[in-house]
């Protein structure tokens, strides 16, 4: 990766959210309550968008293989999209408290959502049923990002206090583990590394950190913001 801009496109006047990448077919943009396909060869046409939500989309997540995505709107209805065909695969409602962060498991079977009180829930996407309720930490102010580990054994969430919460998805007791930094910063994105034993985070302060599951995080990259 050279870090150089390879293309710039004229977009749309409407508010756009995080793009979702489709295999061999460009990207999908989220605009209001519409999911808009964009081939990158021209300006996206909102009139040709995929319309299933009645209210604006507030959160989204895409599968690791790029074949499907989940979008969540303000009425807390979640739509599962086939990103290759643009068709709705299914639709179900999430509990209102699990709407602050979404992620899909590496095998594409499960959806996790974070809450304002630091808890998390896990849904089976095929059955559309919640299968786990995971407790939060005392005095947690809310989950801002979530991620599954590649081996499917862990779910992590970053709270507004700059801590990482770690749930063992195979344990009988779901008491979470806490990962903290001596110099906390608000995490805006996170992802497990391929070994499932470390977590990569990006912060609002411009730092990228690696967090081992046992031990203190280290800064691997930093920019002034």
N, C-alpha and C positions, 0 to 999 in steps of 0.2 A: 504494500500500500504506500503510495507516494505522498499522500496528504494533499494532493492537488485537486482542485475542482475539475471534474471532467464534463459536467453538463449543468446547465441552469435552464429551468423552464418557467414560463409565465403561468401562474396558477389561477386561482379563483378569488373572487372578491369575498366569499364567505369565509367564516372562521374554520380553520383546518386543525385537525389534531394529529396525533402520531400516525405516520404512514405504516401500513402493513404490507410486507413484501410477498408477492406471489411468484411461485416458480415459473420461469419462462414467460411471464406476462406482466412485467412491470410492477407497479405498486397499487395499493388501494388507499384512498384518502378518506378520512372521516370528516364530514362537513354537516354540522347541525345534527339532524336525525337521519342523515343519508350516508350510505357507504358508496363511495364513488371510485370506480375503476379508472386507472390512468396508465396508459401504455408508455408514457414518457416521450412519445412522438408528437405530442401536441397538448393543447390546453384541455384539462379535464372537463367533461360535460356533466354538470350536476343533474340535468334533466334525464340522463341515462343511468342515474344511480340506482342502487338497490334499496328499496324502501320497505322496511318492516317495523321500524320503531315509530312511535307516535310522538315521542318527546326527544330532545337532544341527547346525543350519546355523551356519556361522561367518562367511561373507562373502556379499555379494550385490551385484548391479549391475543397473540398469534402463536400457533403451534411451532415447535422446533423445525418441523419439515416444511413449514410455510404453506401447508395445504388447507388449513382451516383456521378460523379466528372466532373469538367470542367478543361481542360488543354488548355493553350495558348502558341502558338509558336511564333517565331520571325517574321513571316509574318502576325501576329496578327489574325490568324484564331483560333477560339475557338471550341474545340470538346467537346461535352457532352457525357460521357461514362456511360453505365450501368455497374457497377462494379461487378455485380453478373454473368453476361453473357459474359462480355468483348466486347460487341457490341457497336458500335457508335449509339447514339440516334439521334444526330443532329450535325450540324456544321454551324457556322456563323462567320462573321468578326466583330471585335471590332474596334472602332475608335482608331487610333494610340496613342492618348494622354491618353487613359484609360488603360494603360498596366503595371502600377507599383505595383498594389496589387489587388487581387481578393477575393471575399467571396460570399457565397450562403446564401440566406435567410433561416430562420428556417423551413418554410413550403416548401422549395425547388422550389419555383416558380420564384425567381428573382436572378440575378447575378449582383454584384456591382464591379466596377473597379475604382481605384484611378489613378490620373494623376501626372505628374511632376510639374504642376503649382498649385497643391492643390485642383483641382476640382475633382468631382466624377460623374460617370454615372451609371444608373441602367437599366438593360435589363430584359424583360420578356423572360424567357428561352423557353417557349413553342412557342411563336410567333417569337422569335429571333429578336425582335425589341427593340430599346432603348426607354424607357418610361420617363426617367428623366435625366436632366442635372443639376447638383448641383454645385453652385459656390464655389470657394475657398476663402481663406482669403488673405488680402494684404500681400505681401512679403513672401508667403508660398513657400517653396523649394521642395515640392513634398510629395505625400502620400506614406508611406512605409508599411502600414497595414490597413485593413478595417474589419468591423464587423457589422452585423445587430443585433438589440436587439431581445430578444426572442418573444416579443409581436409584432414585425414587425413595430413599430412606429418610430424607430430611425436607422440611419446609422452613424457610427463613423469612423473616419480615423485619423491615427497618421501621422503628418508631420515630416520632417527632422529636424525641430527646437525643437522637443520634446513636441509640443502642440497636444492636441486632438481637432479635428473638429467634431462638432455634428450637423447633419441635421435632422430636423423634417420632416419625409416623408409624413405626413398628412397635413402639413401647406400649405396654399395658397402661402405664401412667403417662398422661400427656403433659406433665409439668414442664414448662419450657426452660431452656437454658438461656442465659444472658451472655452476650459478647459486648464488652464495653471498651472504649478507648480513653486513655488519660486526657486526650484533647478532642472531645466529641464535636462533630460537625453534622449538620442535617444531611442525611443521605437522600439522594434523589433517584438513584437507580442502583440495582444490585443483581448479581448473577453468580452462581456457583462455578468454580473452575472444574475442569473435566475430571479431576481426581475425587470430587465430592468432599474433599477435606479442607477446602479453602473457598472463601467468598470474596468476590471482587465488588467494590462499591465505588460510586462516584458521588461526590458531595457538592452542595451548593457553594462551598468555599473554594472549589477548583481542584480538590485533591482526589486522586484515585488511590484506594487502599486495598491491600490484600489482608484478609482476616483468616488466620488458621482457626480451626474449631477449638483448638486448645492453645492459648497464648494470645499475646497482644498483636493488634494490627500493625502493619508497616506501610508507610507511604511509598508508592512506586512511581508516582507522577504527580506534578503539581503545576498549576498555572495561576497567574494573577487574574482575579475577576473583579 
